[in-house]
Amino acid sequence: MRFEWDQAKYLANKLKHGVSFEAAASVFYDPNEVTEEDLDSWGERRWRTIGRSDAGTHLLVIHAERGIIDGELLVRIISARMATSTERKRYEREVRYR
């Protein structure tokens, strides 16, 4: 899996939410991550993933899949923030029932 992002969006997200996109990318390696389509998005198809980062924090990541490049899925990270308590509970519920 490979990741890309817009540098201006990266900086704005880091200032607003205190979450780097490098940290956000680590949730995709959480074996328990929960992904669903982001039905609030317009235009391009976007996804919402909740998972634990390498630092152990629960993050919500909004992203789009760009396709397969050189045999790897290319994911464009759009935004990332700390998961809310409701989102963390959903993650834990999903993990329990797997």
Beta strands, then each sheet from edge to edge (+ up, - down):
strand 1: 2-4
strand 2: 34-37
strand 3: 47-52
strand 4: 58-69
strand 5: 72-82
sheet 1: 1+ 5+ 4- 3+ 2-
end
